[in-house]
Amino acid sequence: MILIDDLNNWRWIELCGKDASDFLKRLTTAEPNNLKEKIAHPTAALNSQGKFLFFFYLQKIKTDSFLIYIEETKSQTLQQLLEWFDLYHFGEDISWNKKDDALYWIIGDDILKDQILTFLEPSFLDKKISITNQKIDLPIQKRESLEIQRINKLFPRAGHEISPQWNPIEVGLSSILKSKQGCYPGQEVLEKIISRGSPAKKLIRFEISGLTKTPLNFDETKIGQITTVQKQGNLYTGLAIVSKIYATVGQTFTCQNKEGRITHVKEI
């Protein structure tokens, strides 16, 4: 079990009120009443085409109180999220309170499993965490130290794989799309994609002989876009979003005259 302590670009708020659950249900992919407490669940707000507007983690505190954790990037900030909420706030009994405390992740052996995270605020932390009523010392790591593990698990990240260019299915987050009566923005479009069996693009893991972030090419045809890359051993490994017809393990490509190949494809 480890602690991640440098979430400097993360912000969080409390959303509360007797209409908070219905408000979140109407606007996001979450089923707020069905969330497990004490853990943060990946959640998205989408546009009418089903593409990302915002991606954040939603934690249920009680029936009428939720915490929202958002990683700020070039395409999403907490202030933008609040302004978007305000556009759709039509007198519901809700309010939000910004939190200024720093954040920490606590991650167990099932690191990054199912995109579910556990966040802690400093008031719970003195470099020791109370777990099952026992005090234990936790090793501390930096956020970026998780990048190789994130790549290996094909775990999408805001500002990288998660961006306004793509929808949740294309980046391997179909698990966050609830199946229910009612409708959130983009739901109908995504249900059509699911009914057809496959999105136009898929998340893949690749390895390549050199560092690059330019489009992937196959026979001079652009097949995808690199979103994350890190050095691992003598090669570079990373994540990319590619056209589904090329999303095959073993598929080769070129990038800046360097040769690479697809090693894994994220299951839908």
Phi, psi and omega in degrees: 000133183230165180239132178253122194240008184240052180273058188292334181262016175262142175231158180211153180220162169254128175250121185220171183126159185293342179257008185300316182296313180296323179298312179294323180295323182288329189253343188232178180279359186277154166250084191306320183291339183264000181289142172286140181283157174077355174235153184259127185257137179296134186217148179229149166248129190241160173271183185293342176269004178083010180266160187294129162261312180216148173228129182207175178250135185244126181238127178276125175265313173203184188306323185244025182214130182222148172254138178241126178244126183229134174272118183282133180224186177296335185253356178207136174225164177298319181297319177296321178297316180295322177294323178292317174305317184297328178297331184250016178265105186248046176095004176299153178279083178219157173208159177227145182233122178288143177252132183260349182293152174291167182239156175222149168258146166242124189234129181267197182295334179271050187309127178060021182292129176057023178059023180258130183241158172241122180255150176228147173258160187302332181297343178263004193231130168222046188062010174224138182242139176275111180234124185047044176065018178240140176271126180225149174277137180246130172294142183252134177235161174275153183305316184292342178293345179273355188299319179296317178296322179297318178296314182299329180265007182050052183261110183289152183227142177301138182086352178240269178283329181269109182206168181296352179285335191231166177252169183301326182292320182295331181259014175081024180247033179297340180294339181274354183273114184281146175255109186201169170284156185095181187208134169251159181306131178088353185298316183297319179298315182292324178295326176294320178298315179298319181294334179277349172099339184197141175282170181290334182228161180221155176274130180229160171250142184223167169228147185212158187280347181212165182284133180198157173221023179268170181301150175277140180234146175226117185052045177066012176255129177292123181249347182181186183225129177288135181244333179214140175212139180215149177282135178220105184070227180271355182242175171249140178235157182186187179241152179208158173254121184232158175300140188298331182290343178255355184280074183226133177301130181098347178300130179263159179204169175238153179206115185052044179065013175257144182265140178218174177211154178278129182254332181211151177235128180293129178289146180285000000 
